[in-house]
Amino acid sequence: MAVEPQQVGFLLLPEFSYLGLAAAIEPLFIANWLAGQELYRWRTLSLDGEGVRASNGLAVPVDGGIAGTDFDALFVLASFDVRRHAGDARLKAWLRRVARHGATIGGIETGSEVVAAAGLLDGMAVSVHWDNLQGFAEVHTACRAVSQLHTAAPARLTCAGNSAILDMMLAWIDGRHGGALAGEVASHLMLTGWRSGDQPQPAPWVQAQQIADPTLEQALALMERHVEEPLTCAEIARRVGLSLRQLQRLFARELHATPVRHYQLVRLAKAHALLQQTDLSVTEIAVSAGFGSLEHFCRVYRRRFGCRPRDDRRQSVGAPVLRRRA
C-alpha cells in the first residue's frame, strides 16, 4: 500500500562529518529501495544555500538554504567549530519555527548543541559525544547531557554521532515502518541489528577500565570525580587501600605513568574541553580544572599543547587534540 513519503531535511553546518551524512541518509535510501516505493524523501540544506565543506575537506553541494517549514523531520549535522552557529539568532528562530509546525527535530553529534541553544531540548536527556560531554553540560544546563549512543523523546532525537547514527536511523525506521523492514535494512548494511540508545559510548577510558586492575579502576574513578578540588596521591592511595609506593607501582605497571602525571592529564582534559567548547574565562577554567595558580596552569598547558590556553578557544579541525587512552 502506497504511503505518503516523509519529508526529511538535513542541515549541514560547516565542518560537519561526511561520514555522519552518509550514515543518516543511506538507511533511508535502502528502506525506499527495499519497499519499492518512496517512504522517505530528503533534501540537504545549508545556511546560505551554497555548498558546505565537510571536516574531511570535501565540498558538498546542497539542495537549498534554510527556508520553509515543510518537513516531517529535520536533522542538524555538525562536528567541529559549532559554537559560532549555536549563537546564530536567525538559525535558532528558524529551527523553532520548523518545530512549531510539527517536525521531529534531530541533533547529530554537535548538531545537538545548536538544537539545545534554540531551546528545543530543555528538560530532555541529550546524547553527547564523550569528547564534548563536559562542555555541553557546562553550557546547556537546561538539558541533561548523557554519555549514551542516542536518545528519543516526543518529536526529538539526539545522537552522539558516527556509528551511533546508524543505530538511531534504524530505530527511527522501526518506529515508523516496523522491525522487519528495519532489520532488513540493517542486514544490507552488514549489521546484525541496531544498538539500543541507552547503551554507553565506548570512550577510551571506559575501554581501558574494562581490563584494568579493580584497584586501579577505583583510583581512576576518584581522579575523575575530584578534578576541581584534587586529592593528594597519598589520599587516593589510602582510599583504595594501598600505600603510596604501591599506588605508584600500580600506575607504572598498568598505565606506564605516575599517578601525578595521570591525574594532571585528567585535569588538563577537562580544561582542554572547556576552553574549546565554552566561553568561560581562562581563569575560571583553571580553577574548574583544579589549578590553584593561573601561571602554573598556563605553563603546564603550553608544555602539553604547544600554545597558551587563551589561543585554544576553538574546537576546529586544526586545533590541538588531547588523546585519552586511559
N, C-alpha and C positions, 0 to 999 in steps of 0.2 A: 504494500500500500504506500502510495506516494505521501511524503510529508513535506511540510514547508522547511526549507533549509534554514539552519541557524546562521544569522549574520554575525560574523566574528571579526573584530578588529585587533590588529597587533601594532601597538605604538612602539616604534624603535627609537630609543634615545641614544645619542652619540656614545660610542664605545660600548654598545650592547654586545652580548655574547652571540656570535654567529651560530655556535652550537645550540644555544638556547632557542633561537628562532626555528631551526630545523626540528628540534625535539618537540616544539609546540605544534608545528604545522603537520609534520609527517603522519602522526596518528590520525589526524582528521582526514588527510588525503587517503590513507589506507582504508579508513572507515567508509568513505564515499565509494572507493573502488570496489570494496567487498560487497557493499549494499547494492551496487549497481544504480545508485541514484545520489543526488547531491543532498547529503544530510547536513553538510557544513559548507558555507561559502565565506571565504575570508578575503580581507584586503589589508595590506600593510600601510602604515601611516608614519609620518614624521612631523616634527613641529612646524616645518615650513613647506612641506610638500616636496622637498628636494631629497635626493638620495642621502643615505646615512652611512658613515664609516663605522664598521664593527671594530671590536677590540683587537682583532687579528689583522686589521689594516684593510680588509676587503671593503670596497664601496658597494653598498646595497641599494638598488633603486626601490622606490616605494610607489604605491598607487595614489597617494594623495596626502594632504595635510590634515590637521585636526579641525574638523568641521562636521557639523551634523551630529545627530544623536541616534541614528537608525541602526543600533547594534543590539543584538541579544546578549553578546558578551564582548568585553574589551579587555585585552591583556596589555599591561605596560611592561616592556622589557628594558632592563638597564643592567649595567655591570659596573663599569668604572665611572668615577667623577660624577656621581649622581647628585651631590649636594646642591649644585647650582640650579638644577632642574626642580628640586624639591621646593625652591623658593620662587618658582615661576608662577605668578598670580594668574596669568591667562590660562596656563595649562591646568592648574588646580580648579579654576572655575569651570573649565570645560569638562573635566572628569566628574565634578559634582553634578553638572547638567546631564551628562550621559547616565549617571547613576539614578538621578531622579526620574528618568524616562524608563527605568526598569531593567537596565542592562546588568548582567553579572560583571563585576569588576575584579580582575585578577592582577596580582603583582608577582612578577617573576624575577628572582634574585633581588637586586637592589631596586627594581621597579616598585617593590612594596614600600620603599621609603617615600616615593612620590605619592602613592595612593594614601599612605598614612598622613603625609603632610597636607593632603586635601581633606583630612578629617573623615575619611571613609572607612577607617579600620578601628575607630575608637571603641574601647572595651572588648576588643577581639584578640584572640591569640594569632600571632603573625609568625610564620616560619621565616627565619632569617639565617642566611649562610653563616656558619660558625665564625668566619673571618670578619663578619660585620656585626656580630651579635652585641658586643659591648657598646659600640657606637649607636646602634639603633635604639637599644634600651635607654641610653642616656638622653637621646634627643626626643624620642616619641614615647613619652611617659603615659599617654592615654591608651597605649596598646600594651599587650603583653608579648614580648619577644620570646620565642621558643626555639630550641635547637632541634626541631624535628623536620621531617622531609617536606611536608606540605600540610596546609590546613584548609578546611572548608567550613564556611558559615553561610547562612542565607544570603545569596547574591554576592558572596565574596569568596575569593580563592587566593591563597598565597603559597609561594613555593620558594625553597632555598636555592633552586637553580640546578643547572647541569642535568645529571641523570634523573634527578627527582622530578624534572619537568615531565618526563615520560610517564612516571607514576601518576602524577596529578592529572594529565590529559586522559590517560586510560581510565582513571576513576571517574572523570567527568563524562566520558563516553558511556561508561557503565551506568551512571546515574540517569542518562537520557535515553539510551538505546539498549541497555541490558548487558549482563555479564557475558553472554555468548558472543556478541559482536566484539566487546572489549577484549575478551580472551583471544579471539581470532586475530584481532589487530596486534595484540602482544606477540602472538606466535610468529606473525610476519616480521615483527621487529626482533625476532630471535630471543624473546623474553619468555620466561615460564609463567609470568603473571605480572602483577604490579604490587609494589610495597604499600602498606597502609601508611597514611600520612603521619601517624603518631610514632613511627619508628625514628630512633635517634640518628642524627647525622654522623658519618664516620670521620669525626675530627681527629687530627693526628695524635693528640694527647689521649683521646679515648682508645684509639687502637693500641697505643703503647701500654696503657694501663691494663688492657686485657691480658697481657702476657707478663706484666710486672710482678715483682715480689709484693705480696699483700702489705707488708710494712712500708715498702716504697710507695704503694698506692696511697696509703694514709698520709705519708709525708707530703706527697704531691698535692693531695686534696687540701691539706692545711695551707700550703703555699697559695693555692688558687683562691681559697676563701679569705686569706689575710693579706691583701695587697695594699690597701690604703694605710693600714697600721701593721706593718710586717712584724712577724715574730722573730726572735733570735733563733739561730740554728740550734742552739743548746735547748731552747724551749721546745722546738719541734722534735728534737731527739727525745726529750723527756716524755712528750705526749704520745709518742709511738713506742715507748718502752726500750729505747736504745741509749747507749752513751753517745756523746758527740763523735767520738772516734769511730764507733760502729756505723753511725749515720754517714760519715764521710766515706767509709769504705763501701757502703751500700751504693751510694751515688756514683762512686768511681767505677764499681763493677757493672752496674746496670745502665748508667747514662754517660759514663766517661766524662763526668763533670763533677765539680764540687757542689755541695748544697748552696753555698753562697752564690756561685756563678749561675746555677739554675734558677734560683729564686730571683736573681736580678733579671734574668731573661723573662720570667713570668711577669714581672712588673713592667719591663720595657714593652712587652707585648700589649699590655693594657694602654700604656702611654702612646704607643705607635697607633693603635686603633683609634683612640680618642683624638689624637692630633689630626689624622686624616679624615675622620668621619664626623667630627663635631666642630662647633665654633667656640668651645671652651678655651680660655686663655692658657698659654703655656704654663703659667704659674699654677692655675687650677689643676691642670693635668699632672704636673709634677707632684702635687700634694695627693691627688687621687691615686697615683701610682706608688705612693709610699716613699717619695724622696723628700726629706726634710729640708734640703738645700737646693735652690734653683740652680746655683752654679754647678753643684755636683751632678744634678740631673742632666744639664746641658752637656757637660763634659762626657758623661757615660754615653749619652745618646749619640753624640758626634762620633765617639770612638766606635760605636756599633754600626751606625748607618752612614757615616761619612758626610753628614750635614747637620746643621743646627736644627733643633726642634721647630723653630719658627719658619724654617724653609721646607718643612714636610707637612703642609696643610692640605694637600690634595691627594685623593686616592685615584691617581691616574695610572695609566699603563707604565709610564716612565718613573713613577715614584719608588722610593726604597721599599723593599719587601723584607718582611721578617718571616723566616721559615721556622715553623714549630714542629719539631719531630717528636717531642715528648712533653 
